[in-house]
Amino acid sequence: MRRSPLIRRLMATTLPVALVLGSAGTTAVADPLYARNMSTYGLAGGIDTPTAETLPDGTLGATVSWSDYGRRSSVVFQALPKLTAVLRYSRVEGINDYRNDGYISDRSADLRWQVLDEQGWRPAVAVGLQDFLGTGVYSGEYIVATRTVTPSVRVSAGLGWGALAGKPRTIDSNDEGGTPNLDQWFRGGARPFASVSWQVNDRLNLVAEYSNNDYIAKYSNGAVFQQGEEPDSNLNLAAFYRFGGNYEVGLYTIGGNTFGAQFSIALNQREATYPSGLEKAPAPVRPRPAPQADPEGWSGSWAQDPTAQPAIQTALGDAMRKEGQTLESMALTANRAEVRLRNGRYISQAEAIGRTARLMTRALPPSVETFVITSTADGVPTSSVTVRRSDVERLENTEAGQIAAASALSDAPAGAPGLVRSEGVYPRFRWSIKPYVDLGIFSAEDGVTHEVGAEARASYEIAPGLILTGALRQRAFGNIDQRGPGIPGRRGEHYTPGEYEANPALETTPQGVPRVRSDTRMYTGNNDLVIPELTLGWYAKPAPAVYTRVTAGLLERAYGGVSTEVLWKPANSAFALGAEINRVKKRDFDQLFDFRDYEVTMGHVSAYYEFAQGFTAQLDVGKYLAGDKGATVTLTREFANGWRIGAYATKTDLSAEEFGEGSFDKGVTLSIPLGWVTGQPSRERVSADLRSLSRDGGAQLNVRDRLYDHVRDSHSVKLYEGWGRFWR
């Protein structure tokens, strides 16, 4: 088999080094080699050079560094115990672009894989790609080894290519960016780098390093830029001070003539402010009395009394309401009870199920032995957990795994014999008023932007599965102002809102692509009341493993119409299939009830798979808002406490020139449960979509309450990942 040049280079460098170092190790298992400080590039390292260290699995962090060479703002995520990913937004000094400001704003991304961890005499070894998706200002690759010499001293040494070797890549002046520079990886000649760190105490860490970076940028048009003053030497020095457990400040010098400072924060989702939460303890299981103490209850004769179920259902519903749960309906016989549960409080569905099971032992007569707890979402049953009451009584004070083994999970039918709807559950009206903050980050043109205001949101659940939802927003202040898209051929200049609205021809790019997202700023900066959403949704379950959704109205701030979806998702399967079709029309920029001329039918088919360690992969293939066709790949990791971090990329049949800067759509999603911060149980989340560009290619419709995320909460993979909270 003929290998590519890249594979041959890797086998000639990385693999032999790893094997030689690995042969010197022992079978002893060492603690993970966690970082002592963050580098100026925002990940575990020295100052400007990398190390083979990692962060604790699941850590999400950020670093801001300042020096004469520029400002770097980085977000780091330890996606796996050995895989580190970084997104970076930089102001690079000394380089001019169309704005002639003496600096450029640059976006870049890094990946690092720890090939070997430290064991015995064997050092940890890592391979990394630096700035492999950006314009290439920081582009470089490396192989690095790190060894703990004494408990307080660590030494790192490696080989670097590109900027790390002082041999910067030539940047294509016409490149749109966003594509991996595969043909340059591990090419251009390598040079060594090294660093030494001394952990003075549990807070102070001193670092010295040898670096080859000369901070020069070269362009294909012949321009050469020096990013600040050229370093006087290859020696860099730094002191880093950690405080509060999660925070770090640093002072450093590059080459002896340039000084800098940085601040870092690292949050590990497993280290919540209130690790055990502040929720009230659940009611304990109530053991049944002996048969001779309650012969009527054990005989089941009570079930013949027509007043028995209403009284029991009312008492159980009141108890569940105090736990933040809703008893939507109930079916009761002498030896079996099914409750249909709407979880309104707990991020883990297992906790809601466990607390309901405890309350059932307290509310039901002793003859009822079989508990069926059916979870619902948007009025639709999603799964049923069946457990014997005697197992609940017997296993209350054991580990949650034992009650999991004694339970059975199954698909829930849409209806069940004997189900009686609880009084007062439907119709149901809810509303809230709270502030909102819209942030824009990683924009090379605008930097960090913001808008702050108030949002009123309401929902009216007319019947099970039929929901009217709406929102009103009033802007208070911010620097996200209304403006038209960029003027072709005049970078940095934009159409005014008046020019854009007056000329409908501008709503198509010169390449013939409809402006479905590149005019997003026309929907911002409105000081009048706006309606971001007003929809009527119908959710149903026509078959045990099939779910449907139809949503009509003002679907999002830029589009209105009809969105339909079907999902096949068995309760005990890690695999799911879905399809979505939307017919939408573009809304007017005042975000009220008027529409513009553009309309499109678009949609996709989807495949989902849930892997171990909380990973979910999603593949969407279909037609997007601009009429382009392609696919979106999304990978999300969710932790047991509800944290979600994901990344996605979309490539369609639009060329890089038609798409524009960035070449294809990509971004990072982050969702943090509010309860992780406050300690109080809540299903509310703080979510963000970190996307540097609003482009027309690969644009999806933003519809709330798509089926998959609502359904999977009570299905096997996610339910059992959170099963440790069953007895909470």
KENU-346672 format. One line per 4 residues: number of its first residue (from 1); their letters; for each residue x, y, z of C-alpha. Coordinates in steps of 0.5 Angstrom, whole numbers. Layout:
REM residues N
NUM) A) X Y Z | ...
END
This chain:
REM residues 728
1) MRRS) 0 0 0 | 3 7 -2 | 3 12 4 | 2 19 3
5) PLIR) 8 24 4 | 4 26 11 | 4 19 13 | 11 18 11
9) RLMA) 13 24 15 | 9 22 21 | 12 15 21 | 19 17 20
13) TTLP) 18 22 26 | 13 21 31 | 12 14 31 | 19 12 32
17) VALV) 20 17 38 | 14 15 41 | 16 7 41 | 23 9 43
21) LGSA) 21 13 49 | 15 8 51 | 20 2 51 | 24 6 57
25) GTTA) 18 6 61 | 15 1 66 | 8 -2 68 | 7 3 74
29) VADP) 1 7 73 | 2 14 74 | -2 20 76 | -4 24 70
33) LYAR) 1 29 68 | -4 36 69 | -2 43 67 | 2 47 72
37) NMST) 0 53 68 | -3 56 61 | 1 58 55 | 0 65 52
41) YGLA) -3 60 46 | -9 58 51 | -7 51 53 | -2 47 57
45) GGID) 5 49 56 | 11 53 57 | 10 61 55 | 10 60 47
49) TPTA) 12 53 47 | 8 47 48 | 9 41 53 | 6 34 53
53) ETLP) 1 36 59 | -6 36 59 | -12 39 63 | -17 34 67
57) DGTL) -22 31 63 | -28 36 61 | -24 42 63 | -27 48 60
61) GATV) -22 54 60 | -20 61 57 | -14 65 57 | -13 72 55
65) SWSD) -5 75 54 | -2 81 52 | 4 83 49 | 7 88 44
69) YGRR) 6 82 39 | -1 82 40 | -7 80 44 | -9 73 44
73) SSVV) -16 71 47 | -17 63 47 | -22 58 49 | -19 51 51
77) FQAL) -23 44 52 | -20 38 54 | -25 34 50 | -22 27 52
81) PKLT) -17 25 57 | -12 26 52 | -15 31 47 | -14 38 48
85) AVLR) -18 43 43 | -17 51 43 | -20 56 39 | -17 63 39
89) YSRV) -18 70 37 | -12 74 36 | -10 82 35 | -3 81 31
93) EGIN) 1 87 31 | 5 90 26 | 1 87 20 | -3 91 15
97) DYRN) -10 89 12 | -15 93 8 | -16 97 14 | -9 100 15
101) DGYI) -10 99 22 | -3 97 24 | -6 90 26 | -10 84 24
105) SDRS) -15 80 27 | -14 73 26 | -18 67 28 | -14 60 29
109) ADLR) -15 53 32 | -11 48 35 | -11 40 37 | -6 36 41
113) WQVL) -6 29 42 | -2 26 48 | 0 20 45 | 3 17 51
117) DEQG) 3 19 58 | 8 19 63 | 10 12 67 | 16 10 70
121) WRPA) 22 13 67 | 18 14 60 | 16 22 59 | 9 24 56
125) VAVG) 9 25 49 | 4 29 45 | 3 31 38 | 0 38 36
129) LQDF) -3 42 30 | -3 49 31 | -7 54 27 | -9 49 22
133) LGTG) -15 52 20 | -14 60 20 | -10 64 16 | -3 61 18
137) VYSG) 0 67 22 | 1 62 28 | 1 56 23 | 6 50 26
141) EYIV) 6 43 28 | 10 39 34 | 12 33 37 | 14 34 45
145) ATRT) 16 30 51 | 15 32 58 | 18 29 64 | 18 30 71
149) VTPS) 25 30 74 | 23 32 81 | 16 33 85 | 17 40 83
153) VRVS) 21 40 77 | 19 38 70 | 23 39 63 | 20 39 56
157) AGLG) 23 38 49 | 21 37 42 | 21 39 35 | 17 44 32
161) WGAL) 15 46 25 | 13 52 22 | 12 58 26 | 15 54 32
165) AGKP) 21 53 28 | 22 60 26 | 20 58 19 | 13 62 18
169) RTID) 9 59 13 | 7 63 7 | 0 66 7 | -4 66 1
173) SNDE) -6 73 0 | -13 71 -3 | -14 65 1 | -21 65 4
177) GGTP) -18 61 10 | -22 56 14 | -19 50 11 | -14 45 13
181) NLDQ) -7 46 10 | -5 39 10 | 0 40 5 | 4 44 10
185) WFRG) 4 39 16 | 11 37 18 | 14 41 13 | 19 46 12
189) GARP) 25 43 17 | 24 42 24 | 28 46 30 | 28 44 37
193) FASV) 25 48 43 | 25 46 50 | 22 49 57 | 23 48 64
197) SWQV) 18 49 70 | 19 50 77 | 13 49 82 | 16 53 88
201) NDRL) 10 52 92 | 2 50 91 | 1 57 88 | 7 60 84
205) NLVA) 10 56 78 | 17 59 74 | 18 57 67 | 24 58 63
209) EYSN) 24 56 55 | 28 56 49 | 24 58 43 | 25 59 36
213) NDYI) 19 64 34 | 21 70 31 | 14 73 30 | 15 74 22
217) AKYS) 9 74 18 | 10 73 10 | 5 73 5 | 4 71 -2
221) NGAV) 4 78 -5 | 11 79 -3 | 9 83 4 | 13 81 10
225) FQQG) 11 84 17 | 15 84 23 | 10 83 29 | 13 87 34
229) EEPD) 20 88 36 | 25 82 34 | 26 78 40 | 34 79 42
233) SNLN) 35 72 44 | 31 65 44 | 30 65 52 | 23 67 55
237) LAAF) 22 67 62 | 15 67 66 | 12 67 73 | 5 64 74
241) YRFG) 1 65 80 | -5 61 81 | -11 63 86 | -18 61 88
245) GNYE) -17 54 85 | -19 56 78 | -15 62 76 | -8 64 74
249) VGLY) -4 71 73 | 2 71 69 | 8 76 67 | 13 74 62
253) TIGG) 18 76 58 | 20 74 50 | 27 75 48 | 29 79 54
257) NTFG) 26 86 51 | 18 85 50 | 14 84 56 | 7 81 57
261) AQFS) 2 79 62 | -4 74 62 | -10 71 66 | -13 65 65
265) IALN) -19 61 68 | -20 54 68 | -27 51 70 | -28 43 71
269) QREA) -35 41 70 | -34 36 76 | -32 41 81 | -39 45 81
273) TYPS) -40 51 87 | -45 46 90 | -42 39 89 | -48 36 92
277) GLEK) -53 41 90 | -58 45 95 | -64 41 93 | -68 38 99
281) APAP) -68 31 101 | -73 27 98 | -78 24 102 | -76 17 105
285) VRPR) -79 10 102 | -85 8 106 | -85 1 108 | -91 -3 107
289) PAPQ) -95 -5 114 | -95 -12 115 | -101 -16 112 | -105 -17 118
293) ADPE) -104 -9 120 | -108 -7 114 | -112 -13 111 | -116 -9 106
297) GWSG) -110 -5 103 | -107 -12 102 | -113 -15 99 | -114 -10 94
301) SWAQ) -121 -9 95 | -120 -2 96 | -120 -2 88 | -127 -3 87
305) DPTA) -129 4 91 | -130 9 85 | -127 14 90 | -121 11 91
309) QPAI) -117 13 85 | -119 20 85 | -117 21 92 | -110 17 91
313) QTAL) -109 21 85 | -110 28 88 | -105 26 94 | -100 23 89
317) GDAM) -100 29 85 | -100 34 91 | -94 31 93 | -90 31 86
321) RKEG) -92 38 85 | -88 40 91 | -82 36 88 | -83 40 82
325) QTLE) -86 35 78 | -93 34 75 | -97 28 75 | -101 28 68
329) SMAL) -105 22 68 | -105 16 72 | -108 8 71 | -109 4 77
333) TANR) -111 -3 79 | -111 -7 85 | -103 -9 84 | -101 -4 78
337) AEVR) -100 3 78 | -98 7 72 | -96 15 73 | -94 19 67
341) LRNG) -89 24 69 | -87 31 67 | -80 33 70 | -80 41 71
345) RYIS) -74 41 76 | -69 36 75 | -63 36 70 | -63 29 71
349) QAEA) -69 25 69 | -67 19 73 | -67 24 79 | -74 25 78
353) IGRT) -76 18 77 | -73 16 83 | -77 21 87 | -83 19 84
357) ARLM) -82 12 86 | -81 14 93 | -87 18 93 | -91 12 90
361) TRAL) -89 8 96 | -92 13 101 | -99 14 97 | -101 7 94
365) PPSV) -104 2 98 | -100 -4 100 | -103 -9 94 | -100 -5 89
369) ETFV) -93 -8 87 | -92 -6 80 | -90 1 79 | -89 4 72
373) ITST) -86 11 71 | -87 14 64 | -84 20 63 | -87 25 58
377) ADGV) -84 31 54 | -89 36 51 | -95 32 53 | -92 26 49
381) PTSS) -90 20 53 | -83 18 51 | -81 12 56 | -83 7 61
385) VTVR) -79 5 67 | -82 -1 71 | -80 -3 78 | -83 -8 83
389) RSDV) -85 -4 89 | -81 -9 94 | -75 -8 90 | -76 0 91
393) ERLE) -77 -2 99 | -71 -7 99 | -66 -3 95 | -67 4 98
397) NTEA) -60 4 102 | -56 1 96 | -52 4 90 | -56 6 85
401) GQIA) -54 1 80 | -58 -5 84 | -64 -1 83 | -62 0 75
405) AASA) -61 -8 75 | -68 -9 78 | -72 -4 73 | -74 -5 66
409) LSDA) -74 1 61 | -79 0 55 | -82 5 50 | -89 8 52
413) PAGA) -95 7 48 | -99 14 46 | -104 11 51 | -106 6 56
417) PGLV) -112 3 59 | -115 6 65 | -111 13 64 | -114 18 68
421) RSEG) -112 25 66 | -110 29 73 | -115 35 74 | -112 42 73
425) VYPR) -106 40 68 | -109 42 62 | -110 48 59 | -103 51 63
429) FRWS) -101 58 62 | -93 60 64 | -90 66 63 | -83 70 65
433) IKPY) -80 76 64 | -72 76 65 | -66 80 62 | -63 77 56
437) VDLG) -55 78 53 | -53 77 46 | -46 76 45 | -42 76 39
441) IFSA) -35 74 40 | -29 71 35 | -31 76 30 | -25 79 26
445) EDGV) -28 85 24 | -32 87 30 | -29 84 36 | -33 83 42
449) THEV) -40 85 41 | -46 85 46 | -54 87 46 | -58 87 53
453) GAEA) -65 88 54 | -71 85 57 | -75 79 54 | -82 76 56
457) RASY) -84 69 54 | -90 65 55 | -93 59 53 | -100 56 53
461) EIAP) -101 48 53 | -108 48 50 | -108 40 51 | -103 34 51
465) GLIL) -98 36 45 | -101 42 43 | -97 48 45 | -97 56 44
469) TGAL) -91 59 45 | -89 67 44 | -84 72 46 | -83 79 46
473) RQRA) -76 83 47 | -74 90 48 | -67 92 47 | -64 97 53
477) FGNI) -57 98 50 | -51 95 46 | -46 96 41 | -50 91 36
481) DQRG) -53 96 31 | -57 95 25 | -53 95 18 | -53 92 12
485) PGIP) -48 86 9 | -41 88 7 | -40 92 0 | -37 87 -5
489) GRRG) -30 89 -7 | -29 94 -1 | -27 90 5 | -30 93 12
493) EHYT) -35 98 8 | -42 96 9 | -49 98 6 | -53 102 10
497) PGEY) -60 99 13 | -63 104 8 | -59 102 2 | -60 95 3
501) EANP) -68 96 4 | -69 100 -2 | -65 95 -7 | -68 88 -7
505) ALET) -63 86 -12 | -58 87 -6 | -61 81 -2 | -57 76 -7
509) TPQG) -49 76 -7 | -46 78 -14 | -44 70 -14 | -52 69 -14
513) VPRV) -53 66 -7 | -59 69 -3 | -57 73 3 | -60 68 8
517) RSDT) -55 70 14 | -50 75 11 | -55 80 13 | -57 78 20
521) RMYT) -54 85 23 | -61 88 19 | -65 84 25 | -61 87 30
525) GNND) -60 94 33 | -68 95 33 | -70 100 39 | -77 98 38
529) LVIP) -81 92 41 | -80 86 37 | -83 79 36 | -77 74 36
533) ELTL) -82 68 36 | -89 66 36 | -91 59 34 | -96 54 35
537) GWYA) -93 47 36 | -96 40 36 | -93 34 38 | -95 27 37
541) KPAP) -93 19 38 | -96 15 32 | -92 9 34 | -89 6 40
545) AVYT) -82 9 37 | -84 14 33 | -85 22 34 | -87 27 30
549) RVTA) -87 35 31 | -91 40 27 | -89 48 28 | -92 54 25
553) GLLE) -92 61 26 | -86 66 27 | -80 60 28 | -75 65 29
557) RAYG) -73 72 28 | -71 72 21 | -76 66 18 | -83 64 19
561) GVST) -87 59 16 | -88 51 17 | -83 46 20 | -85 39 20
565) EVLW) -81 33 23 | -81 26 25 | -76 22 29 | -75 14 30
569) KPAN) -72 13 37 | -73 7 41 | -72 8 48 | -67 2 49
573) SAFA) -63 4 42 | -57 9 42 | -59 10 34 | -64 14 32
577) LGAE) -66 17 25 | -70 23 23 | -73 27 18 | -75 35 17
581) INRV) -78 39 12 | -79 46 13 | -83 51 8 | -81 58 10
585) KKRD) -81 65 8 | -76 71 10 | -79 76 16 | -78 83 15
589) FDQL) -73 87 19 | -77 90 24 | -79 83 27 | -86 84 27
593) FDFR) -91 80 22 | -89 83 15 | -85 78 10 | -80 79 5
597) DYEV) -80 76 -2 | -75 70 -1 | -78 63 1 | -75 56 0
601) TMGH) -77 49 2 | -71 46 5 | -70 40 10 | -65 34 12
605) VSAY) -65 27 14 | -61 26 20 | -58 20 24 | -56 20 31
609) YEFA) -51 15 35 | -50 16 42 | -43 13 44 | -39 12 51
613) QGFT) -37 18 55 | -43 22 54 | -41 23 46 | -47 24 41
617) AQLD) -45 24 34 | -50 27 29 | -50 27 21 | -55 32 17
621) VGKY) -56 31 10 | -60 35 6 | -62 42 3 | -60 49 7
625) LAGD) -64 56 7 | -60 58 1 | -62 52 -3 | -55 49 -3
629) KGAT) -54 42 -1 | -49 38 3 | -48 35 10 | -47 38 17
633) VTLT) -43 33 22 | -44 35 30 | -40 32 35 | -43 33 42
637) REFA) -40 31 49 | -45 31 55 | -43 30 62 | -47 27 68
641) NGWR) -49 34 71 | -52 37 64 | -46 40 61 | -46 40 54
645) IGAY) -40 42 49 | -40 41 42 | -37 42 35 | -40 42 28
649) ATKT) -38 43 21 | -42 44 15 | -40 43 7 | -45 44 2
653) DLSA) -44 45 -6 | -42 52 -5 | -35 53 -7 | -30 57 -2
657) EEFG) -31 63 -7 | -39 63 -7 | -39 62 1 | -34 67 2
661) EGSF) -29 68 8 | -28 61 12 | -30 57 6 | -35 53 10
665) DKGV) -39 53 16 | -37 51 23 | -38 53 30 | -38 51 37
669) TLSI) -44 50 42 | -44 51 50 | -49 49 54 | -49 50 62
673) PLGW) -54 48 67 | -56 53 71 | -57 49 77 | -49 47 76
677) VTGQ) -48 55 78 | -53 56 83 | -54 49 87 | -61 49 86
681) PSRE) -65 44 82 | -67 47 75 | -68 45 68 | -66 52 65
685) RVSA) -59 53 61 | -55 58 59 | -53 56 52 | -48 60 47
689) DLRS) -46 58 39 | -39 61 38 | -39 62 31 | -34 67 28
693) LSRD) -38 68 21 | -45 69 19 | -45 66 12 | -50 64 7
697) GGAQ) -48 57 6 | -50 51 10 | -55 56 14 | -60 52 18
701) LNVR) -67 54 21 | -67 56 28 | -73 52 31 | -74 51 38
705) DRLY) -76 44 41 | -73 39 36 | -75 32 38 | -68 29 39
709) DHVR) -66 33 45 | -73 32 48 | -74 25 47 | -67 22 49
713) DSHS) -67 25 56 | -71 19 58 | -68 14 54 | -63 9 55
717) VKLY) -56 12 54 | -57 19 57 | -62 16 63 | -57 11 65
721) EGWG) -51 16 65 | -55 20 70 | -58 14 74 | -53 15 80
725) RFWR) -58 21 82 | -64 16 82 | -64 16 90 | -62 23 91
END
